[in-house]
Amino acid sequence: DLDYELRRQGGSSYVGQRLASGLPNSEEVMVHESPKKQRSDHPQS
């Protein structure tokens, strides 16, 4: 099962890819990974 293999190998990486696929943009995933970096890249937020 491909889903099982991805989960077994990546874990958080698998979850991040699934979130990026489900959300209108991947910035939400970036916020969870490094909120300080994301905030620095987008000061207007």
C-alpha distance matrix in Angstrom:
0.0 3.8 5.6 5.4 6.4 8.9 10.1 10.7 12.5 14.3 14.9 17.9 17.1 13.9 16.1 18.8 16.9 15.9 19.5 20.9 19.1 20.4 23.9 26.8 27.1 25.5 28.6 27.4 24.8 27.6 29.8 27.4 27.0 30.8 33.1 36.2 35.1 34.0 37.3 39.3 37.7 38.5 41.9 42.5 39.9
3.8 0.0 3.8 5.4 5.1 6.2 8.5 9.8 10.6 11.9 13.1 15.6 14.2 11.1 13.7 15.9 13.7 13.1 16.9 17.8 16.1 17.9 21.3 24.0 24.0 22.2 25.5 24.6 21.8 24.5 26.9 24.8 24.2 27.9 30.3 33.3 32.0 30.8 34.3 36.1 34.3 35.3 38.7 39.4 36.9
5.6 3.8 0.0 3.8 5.5 5.2 6.1 8.5 10.0 10.5 10.6 13.0 12.2 8.6 10.6 13.3 11.6 10.4 14.0 15.6 14.1 15.4 18.7 21.7 21.9 20.1 23.2 21.8 19.2 22.1 24.2 21.9 21.7 25.5 27.6 30.8 29.8 28.6 31.8 33.9 32.4 33.1 36.4 37.0 34.3
5.4 5.4 3.8 0.0 3.8 5.5 5.1 6.0 8.6 10.0 9.9 13.1 13.0 9.9 11.9 15.0 14.0 13.1 16.4 18.3 17.3 18.4 21.6 24.8 24.8 22.7 25.5 23.9 21.0 23.8 25.7 23.0 22.6 26.4 28.7 31.8 31.0 30.1 33.3 35.4 34.2 35.1 38.3 39.2 36.3
6.4 5.1 5.5 3.8 0.0 3.8 5.4 5.0 6.1 8.4 9.7 12.9 12.1 9.6 12.6 15.1 13.8 13.9 17.4 18.6 17.9 19.7 22.6 25.6 25.1 22.7 25.5 24.4 21.2 23.5 25.8 23.2 22.3 25.9 28.6 31.5 30.3 29.7 33.1 34.8 33.5 34.7 38.0 39.2 36.6
8.9 6.2 5.2 5.5 3.8 0.0 3.8 5.4 5.2 5.7 7.3 9.9 8.5 6.0 9.3 11.4 10.1 10.6 13.9 15.0 14.6 16.6 19.3 22.2 21.5 18.9 21.7 20.7 17.5 19.8 22.2 19.8 18.8 22.4 25.1 27.9 26.7 26.0 29.4 31.1 29.7 31.0 34.2 35.4 32.9
10.1 8.5 6.1 5.1 5.4 3.8 0.0 3.8 5.5 5.5 4.8 8.0 8.2 5.7 7.9 10.9 10.8 10.6 13.4 15.3 15.4 16.6 19.2 22.5 21.9 19.3 21.6 20.1 16.9 19.4 21.2 18.4 17.7 21.5 24.0 27.0 26.3 25.6 28.8 30.7 29.8 30.8 33.9 35.1 32.3
10.7 9.8 8.5 6.0 5.0 5.4 3.8 0.0 3.8 6.0 6.2 9.9 10.3 8.8 11.2 13.9 14.0 14.3 17.0 18.8 19.0 20.4 22.8 26.1 25.3 22.4 24.6 23.2 19.8 21.9 23.8 20.8 19.7 23.3 26.1 28.8 28.1 27.9 31.1 32.8 32.0 33.4 36.4 37.8 35.1
12.5 10.6 10.0 8.6 6.1 5.2 5.5 3.8 0.0 3.8 6.2 9.3 8.6 8.2 11.3 13.0 12.9 14.2 16.9 17.9 18.5 20.5 22.6 25.6 24.2 21.1 23.3 22.4 18.8 20.4 22.6 20.0 18.3 21.7 24.8 27.2 26.1 26.1 29.5 30.9 29.9 31.6 34.7 36.3 33.9
14.3 11.9 10.5 10.0 8.4 5.7 5.5 6.0 3.8 0.0 3.8 5.9 4.9 5.3 8.2 9.5 9.9 11.6 13.7 14.7 15.8 17.7 19.4 22.4 20.9 17.6 19.6 18.7 15.0 16.6 18.8 16.2 14.5 18.0 21.0 23.6 22.5 22.4 25.8 27.2 26.3 27.9 30.9 32.6 30.1
14.9 13.1 10.6 9.9 9.7 7.3 4.8 6.2 6.2 3.8 0.0 3.8 5.4 5.3 6.5 8.8 10.2 10.9 12.6 14.5 15.7 16.9 18.6 21.9 20.7 17.6 19.2 17.6 14.2 16.2 17.7 14.6 13.7 17.3 20.0 22.8 22.3 22.0 25.1 27.0 26.4 27.7 30.5 32.0 29.2
17.9 15.6 13.0 13.1 12.9 9.9 8.0 9.9 9.3 5.9 3.8 0.0 3.8 5.4 5.0 6.1 8.6 9.8 10.4 12.2 14.2 15.2 16.2 19.5 17.9 14.6 15.9 14.2 10.7 12.5 14.0 10.9 9.9 13.6 16.2 19.1 18.6 18.3 21.3 23.3 22.8 24.0 26.7 28.3 25.5
17.1 14.2 12.2 13.0 12.1 8.5 8.2 10.3 8.6 4.9 5.4 3.8 0.0 3.8 5.4 5.0 6.3 8.7 9.9 10.5 12.4 14.3 15.4 18.2 16.4 13.0 14.8 13.9 10.2 11.8 14.2 11.9 10.3 13.9 16.7 19.4 18.3 17.8 21.2 22.8 21.7 23.2 26.3 27.8 25.3
13.9 11.1 8.6 9.9 9.6 6.0 5.7 8.8 8.2 5.3 5.3 5.4 3.8 0.0 3.8 5.4 5.3 6.3 8.7 10.0 10.8 12.5 14.4 17.6 16.5 13.6 16.1 14.9 11.6 14.0 16.2 13.9 13.2 16.9 19.3 22.4 21.3 20.3 23.7 25.6 24.3 25.3 28.5 29.6 27.0
16.1 13.7 10.6 11.9 12.6 9.3 7.9 11.2 11.3 8.2 6.5 5.0 5.4 3.8 0.0 3.8 5.5 5.1 6.2 8.6 9.9 10.6 12.2 15.6 14.8 12.2 14.2 12.3 9.3 12.3 13.9 11.3 11.6 15.3 17.2 20.5 20.0 18.7 21.7 24.0 23.0 23.6 26.6 27.5 24.6
18.8 15.9 13.3 15.0 15.1 11.4 10.9 13.9 13.0 9.5 8.8 6.1 5.0 5.4 3.8 0.0 3.8 5.5 5.1 6.1 8.6 9.9 10.5 13.5 11.9 8.9 10.8 9.5 6.1 8.9 11.0 9.1 9.0 12.6 14.5 17.7 16.8 15.3 18.5 20.7 19.4 20.1 23.3 24.3 21.5
16.9 13.7 11.6 14.0 13.8 10.1 10.8 14.0 12.9 9.9 10.2 8.6 6.3 5.3 5.5 3.8 0.0 3.8 5.4 5.1 6.2 8.7 10.1 12.7 11.4 8.8 11.8 11.3 8.4 11.0 13.7 12.5 12.2 15.5 17.4 20.5 19.1 17.4 20.7 22.7 20.9 21.6 25.0 25.7 23.3
15.9 13.1 10.4 13.1 13.9 10.6 10.6 14.3 14.2 11.6 10.9 9.8 8.7 6.3 5.1 5.5 3.8 0.0 3.8 5.5 5.1 6.2 8.7 11.9 11.8 10.1 13.1 11.7 9.7 13.0 15.0 13.5 14.2 17.6 19.0 22.4 21.4 19.4 22.4 24.8 23.1 23.3 26.6 26.9 24.1
19.5 16.9 14.0 16.4 17.4 13.9 13.4 17.0 16.9 13.7 12.6 10.4 9.9 8.7 6.2 5.1 5.4 3.8 0.0 3.8 5.4 5.1 6.0 9.5 9.2 7.7 10.1 8.2 6.8 10.5 11.8 10.7 12.1 15.3 16.0 19.6 18.9 16.5 19.2 21.9 20.4 20.2 23.3 23.5 20.6
20.9 17.8 15.6 18.3 18.6 15.0 15.3 18.8 17.9 14.7 14.5 12.2 10.5 10.0 8.6 6.1 5.1 5.5 3.8 0.0 3.8 5.5 5.4 7.7 6.6 4.8 8.1 7.7 6.5 9.4 11.6 11.5 12.3 15.0 15.8 19.1 17.7 15.2 18.2 20.4 18.4 18.3 21.7 21.9 19.4
19.1 16.1 14.1 17.3 17.9 14.6 15.4 19.0 18.5 15.8 15.7 14.2 12.4 10.8 9.9 8.6 6.2 5.1 5.4 3.8 0.0 3.8 5.8 7.9 8.2 7.9 11.5 11.0 10.2 13.2 15.3 15.1 15.9 18.7 19.6 22.8 21.5 18.8 21.7 24.0 21.7 21.5 25.0 24.8 22.3
20.4 17.9 15.4 18.4 19.7 16.6 16.6 20.4 20.5 17.7 16.9 15.2 14.3 12.5 10.6 9.9 8.7 6.2 5.1 5.5 3.8 0.0 3.8 6.9 8.5 9.0 11.9 10.5 10.6 14.0 15.2 14.9 16.6 19.4 19.6 23.1 22.3 19.4 21.8 24.6 22.6 21.8 25.0 24.4 21.6
23.9 21.3 18.7 21.6 22.6 19.3 19.2 22.8 22.6 19.4 18.6 16.2 15.4 14.4 12.2 10.5 10.1 8.7 6.0 5.4 5.8 3.8 0.0 3.8 5.4 6.7 8.9 7.7 8.9 11.9 12.8 13.3 15.2 17.4 17.1 20.5 19.8 16.6 18.7 21.5 19.5 18.4 21.4 20.7 17.9
26.8 24.0 21.7 24.8 25.6 22.2 22.5 26.1 25.6 22.4 21.9 19.5 18.2 17.6 15.6 13.5 12.7 11.9 9.5 7.7 7.9 6.9 3.8 0.0 3.8 7.1 8.9 9.0 11.0 13.1 14.0 15.5 17.2 18.8 18.2 21.2 20.1 16.6 18.5 21.1 18.7 17.2 20.3 19.1 16.8
27.1 24.0 21.9 24.8 25.1 21.5 21.9 25.3 24.2 20.9 20.7 17.9 16.4 16.5 14.8 11.9 11.4 11.8 9.2 6.6 8.2 8.5 5.4 3.8 0.0 3.8 5.6 6.9 8.5 9.9 11.4 13.2 14.4 15.7 15.4 18.1 16.7 13.3 15.5 17.8 15.2 14.2 17.6 16.9 14.8
25.5 22.2 20.1 22.7 22.7 18.9 19.3 22.4 21.1 17.6 17.6 14.6 13.0 13.6 12.2 8.9 8.8 10.1 7.7 4.8 7.9 9.0 6.7 7.1 3.8 0.0 3.8 5.4 5.5 6.7 9.0 10.5 11.1 12.7 13.0 15.9 14.2 11.3 14.1 16.2 13.9 13.7 17.2 17.4 15.2
28.6 25.5 23.2 25.5 25.5 21.7 21.6 24.6 23.3 19.6 19.2 15.9 14.8 16.1 14.2 10.8 11.8 13.1 10.1 8.1 11.5 11.9 8.9 8.9 5.6 3.8 0.0 3.8 5.3 4.9 6.2 8.8 9.8 10.4 9.9 12.6 11.2 7.9 10.4 12.8 10.7 10.2 13.6 13.9 11.6
27.4 24.6 21.8 23.9 24.4 20.7 20.1 23.2 22.4 18.7 17.6 14.2 13.9 14.9 12.3 9.5 11.3 11.7 8.2 7.7 11.0 10.5 7.7 9.0 6.9 5.4 3.8 0.0 3.8 5.4 5.2 6.7 8.9 10.2 9.5 12.9 12.5 9.4 11.5 14.5 13.3 12.5 15.3 15.5 12.5
24.8 21.8 19.2 21.0 21.2 17.5 16.9 19.8 18.8 15.0 14.2 10.7 10.2 11.6 9.3 6.1 8.4 9.7 6.8 6.5 10.2 10.6 8.9 11.0 8.5 5.5 5.3 3.8 0.0 3.8 5.4 5.3 6.4 8.8 9.5 12.9 12.2 9.9 12.8 15.3 14.2 14.3 17.3 18.2 15.4
27.6 24.5 22.1 23.8 23.5 19.8 19.4 21.9 20.4 16.6 16.2 12.5 11.8 14.0 12.3 8.9 11.0 13.0 10.5 9.4 13.2 14.0 11.9 13.1 9.9 6.7 4.9 5.4 3.8 0.0 3.8 5.4 5.0 6.0 7.0 9.8 8.5 6.5 9.8 11.9 10.7 11.5 14.5 16.0 13.7
29.8 26.9 24.2 25.7 25.8 22.2 21.2 23.8 22.6 18.8 17.7 14.0 14.2 16.2 13.9 11.0 13.7 15.0 11.8 11.6 15.3 15.2 12.8 14.0 11.4 9.0 6.2 5.2 5.4 3.8 0.0 3.8 5.5 5.5 4.4 8.0 8.2 5.9 8.0 11.0 10.8 10.9 13.1 14.5 11.6
27.4 24.8 21.9 23.0 23.2 19.8 18.4 20.8 20.0 16.2 14.6 10.9 11.9 13.9 11.3 9.1 12.5 13.5 10.7 11.5 15.1 14.9 13.3 15.5 13.2 10.5 8.8 6.7 5.3 5.4 3.8 0.0 3.8 5.8 6.1 9.8 10.4 9.2 11.3 14.1 14.3 14.6 16.7 18.2 15.1
27.0 24.2 21.7 22.6 22.3 18.8 17.7 19.7 18.3 14.5 13.7 9.9 10.3 13.2 11.6 9.0 12.2 14.2 12.1 12.3 15.9 16.6 15.2 17.2 14.4 11.1 9.8 8.9 6.4 5.0 5.5 3.8 0.0 3.8 6.5 9.2 9.0 8.8 11.6 13.5 13.6 14.9 17.2 19.3 16.8
30.8 27.9 25.5 26.4 25.9 22.4 21.5 23.3 21.7 18.0 17.3 13.6 13.9 16.9 15.3 12.6 15.5 17.6 15.3 15.0 18.7 19.4 17.4 18.8 15.7 12.7 10.4 10.2 8.8 6.0 5.5 5.8 3.8 0.0 3.8 5.6 5.5 6.3 8.6 10.1 10.9 12.5 14.3 16.9 14.7
33.1 30.3 27.6 28.7 28.6 25.1 24.0 26.1 24.8 21.0 20.0 16.2 16.7 19.3 17.2 14.5 17.4 19.0 16.0 15.8 19.6 19.6 17.1 18.2 15.4 13.0 9.9 9.5 9.5 7.0 4.4 6.1 6.5 3.8 0.0 3.8 5.5 5.1 6.0 8.5 9.9 10.5 11.7 14.0 11.6
36.2 33.3 30.8 31.8 31.5 27.9 27.0 28.8 27.2 23.6 22.8 19.1 19.4 22.4 20.5 17.7 20.5 22.4 19.6 19.1 22.8 23.1 20.5 21.2 18.1 15.9 12.6 12.9 12.9 9.8 8.0 9.8 9.2 5.6 3.8 0.0 3.8 5.5 5.1 6.2 8.7 10.0 10.4 13.5 11.9
35.1 32.0 29.8 31.0 30.3 26.7 26.3 28.1 26.1 22.5 22.3 18.6 18.3 21.3 20.0 16.8 19.1 21.4 18.9 17.7 21.5 22.3 19.8 20.1 16.7 14.2 11.2 12.5 12.2 8.5 8.2 10.4 9.0 5.5 5.5 3.8 0.0 3.8 5.4 5.1 6.3 8.7 10.2 13.4 12.4
34.0 30.8 28.6 30.1 29.7 26.0 25.6 27.9 26.1 22.4 22.0 18.3 17.8 20.3 18.7 15.3 17.4 19.4 16.5 15.2 18.8 19.4 16.6 16.6 13.3 11.3 7.9 9.4 9.9 6.5 5.9 9.2 8.8 6.3 5.1 5.5 3.8 0.0 3.8 5.4 5.1 6.3 8.7 11.0 9.5
37.3 34.3 31.8 33.3 33.1 29.4 28.8 31.1 29.5 25.8 25.1 21.3 21.2 23.7 21.7 18.5 20.7 22.4 19.2 18.2 21.7 21.8 18.7 18.5 15.5 14.1 10.4 11.5 12.8 9.8 8.0 11.3 11.6 8.6 6.0 5.1 5.4 3.8 0.0 3.8 5.4 5.1 5.8 8.5 7.1
39.3 36.1 33.9 35.4 34.8 31.1 30.7 32.8 30.9 27.2 27.0 23.3 22.8 25.6 24.0 20.7 22.7 24.8 21.9 20.4 24.0 24.6 21.5 21.1 17.8 16.2 12.8 14.5 15.3 11.9 11.0 14.1 13.5 10.1 8.5 6.2 5.1 5.4 3.8 0.0 3.8 5.5 5.7 9.3 9.4
37.7 34.3 32.4 34.2 33.5 29.7 29.8 32.0 29.9 26.3 26.4 22.8 21.7 24.3 23.0 19.4 20.9 23.1 20.4 18.4 21.7 22.6 19.5 18.7 15.2 13.9 10.7 13.3 14.2 10.7 10.8 14.3 13.6 10.9 9.9 8.7 6.3 5.1 5.4 3.8 0.0 3.8 6.2 9.0 9.4
38.5 35.3 33.1 35.1 34.7 31.0 30.8 33.4 31.6 27.9 27.7 24.0 23.2 25.3 23.6 20.1 21.6 23.3 20.2 18.3 21.5 21.8 18.4 17.2 14.2 13.7 10.2 12.5 14.3 11.5 10.9 14.6 14.9 12.5 10.5 10.0 8.7 6.3 5.1 5.5 3.8 0.0 3.8 5.5 5.8
41.9 38.7 36.4 38.3 38.0 34.2 33.9 36.4 34.7 30.9 30.5 26.7 26.3 28.5 26.6 23.3 25.0 26.6 23.3 21.7 25.0 25.0 21.4 20.3 17.6 17.2 13.6 15.3 17.3 14.5 13.1 16.7 17.2 14.3 11.7 10.4 10.2 8.7 5.8 5.7 6.2 3.8 0.0 3.8 5.4
42.5 39.4 37.0 39.2 39.2 35.4 35.1 37.8 36.3 32.6 32.0 28.3 27.8 29.6 27.5 24.3 25.7 26.9 23.5 21.9 24.8 24.4 20.7 19.1 16.9 17.4 13.9 15.5 18.2 16.0 14.5 18.2 19.3 16.9 14.0 13.5 13.4 11.0 8.5 9.3 9.0 5.5 3.8 0.0 3.8
39.9 36.9 34.3 36.3 36.6 32.9 32.3 35.1 33.9 30.1 29.2 25.5 25.3 27.0 24.6 21.5 23.3 24.1 20.6 19.4 22.3 21.6 17.9 16.8 14.8 15.2 11.6 12.5 15.4 13.7 11.6 15.1 16.8 14.7 11.6 11.9 12.4 9.5 7.1 9.4 9.4 5.8 5.4 3.8 0.0
